[in-house]
Amino acid sequence: ALTAAVALATAACGSPASEPAPAVTRTVDVSSLSFADVQQRTRAAATKPGMIFHITDSQHSDATGDTVVETWLDSERHLARIDRDGAVTQIFGPDKLAELSPVDGRYTEGGYSWPGLEDAPLIGFTLDYLGRLLSDRAKNTALKPAVVDGAPAIAVSVRQPAQTIDGPAITEHATVYLSEDFLPLKMDFDYGKGNSRTTHTYKTGYLQRDAVPANFFSFEQVRANAKTAAENLRAAAAHDFPRAYWLGERFEDVEMRSATASPLPSLNIPILRISYEAPDAGAGGPDAVFPCFSLTEYTRQGWDAIARARPPLPETMKRIERAQRTALDGQAMIFEVPADRVLQAPRIAGQPEPTPAPLAAFSVWTAEVMLPDMVVELRADCGPPDKNPYRSLAGIQHLLDSLQPLGVQ
């Protein structure tokens, strides 16, 4: 009896505990569910009357890493707000969008549309998963039961052609996982053919309208976080240049559109580029005024290195010196590259034939300001010929007279 008791005790203490039986997870019956049902019910779930829909989207991209995007949507009042990594970046009003430029953080306002979702562009812009499901270009490829974090879910696979400017056609692939209440749980998204993949994990909820401050959807929330043109120019010039030169954030009928600092690839020489353009350039038809110009700035050492490496110019690009004058604290030379022929611009369908420009209007005008430690190159060669008021000897002289330094702080 003692031997048997010891054997039983040893077995009880030394044998491993048995594995619990796996839980049987219930799944959603999708046999009677159509893609049109999914579209209607996901849209209804995100647009609950009298409430603000709040969604937190934790994203991981193979290309850009991790991002957290929070969206608040008041569909009845056609208002939305998007915060990225804790900072507000976009506010949508009934007919206008205020946002920070992803390039330089500048504040912009304008209209918005979502291709294939013209009846509700706000949803497409603010709720990425709904933009994929509701677009009239979306094609459903599968509708299956799934499990997400142990809970029953619906997996909806869609594909649609991507909007591209050039290059081969790309098809977007998205699998959206929905709860039984047709709220998003997660989404896997890619462009197919081995392109980068993004995963989205969602948390959703509803808020009373008075749960957020009265100015929560005000455009001023975005404007307060915007960077100024001067801040961007200082940041671009800070590492390689003793100072920068510009014509102000706004100059007459143009505004500073960009300021970038990047090395010349072949020589690894720092270059500062600044562009100016009218806010509505090109909006007035083929005969409308199109003012624009650009500045390119070099250290004196970099300029000399480029001059040594530059091959001789062909005869058709030979410059003719038209004037010399004092500018800033240095000497400026103005050059013209006359056009030897007129290149006819393609006619835009539905617009009247533009008035032909004289041959002289096709000239390229540049100015070089030689300073002790820097060189500033001014170019007025953009825009349609005969439509840019700065694209002439008088125009480029006026720009030279208006140049001013911006100290790098």
Salt bridges, closest charged atoms under 4 A:
ASP57 OD2 - HIS200 ND1 2.90
ASP66 OD1 - HIS60 ND1 2.51
GLU70 OE2 - HIS54 NE2 2.77
ASP74 OD2 - ARG77 NE 2.66
ASP74 OD2 - ARG209 NE 2.87
GLU76 OE1 - ARG209 NH2 2.90
ASP83 OD1 - ARG81 NE 2.97
GLU109 OE1 - LYS96 NZ 3.62
GLU109 OE2 - ARG223 NH2 3.42
ASP119 OD2 - ARG43 NH1 3.38
ASP128 OD1 - ARG132 NH2 3.02
GLU172 OE1 - ARG132 NH1 2.65
GLU180 OE2 - ARG26 NH1 2.95
ASP188 OD1 - ARG197 NH2 3.43
GLU220 OE1 - ARG223 NE 3.06
GLU249 OE2 - ARG106 NH2 3.88
GLU252 OE2 - HIS398 NE2 2.49
GLU255 OE1 - ARG250 NH1 2.73
GLU255 OE2 - ARG257 NE 3.91
GLU277 OE2 - ARG257 NH1 3.46
ASP287 OD1 - LYS387 NZ 3.78
ASP304 OD1 - ARG300 NE 3.83
GLU336 OE1 - ARG322 NE 2.76
GLU353 OE1 - ARG347 NH1 3.34
GLU368 OE2 - ARG319 NH1 2.56
ASP373 OD1 - ARG243 NH2 2.57
GLU377 OE2 - ARG379 NH1 3.80
ASP381 OD2 - ARG379 NH2 2.88
ASP401 OD1 - ARG325 NH2 2.83
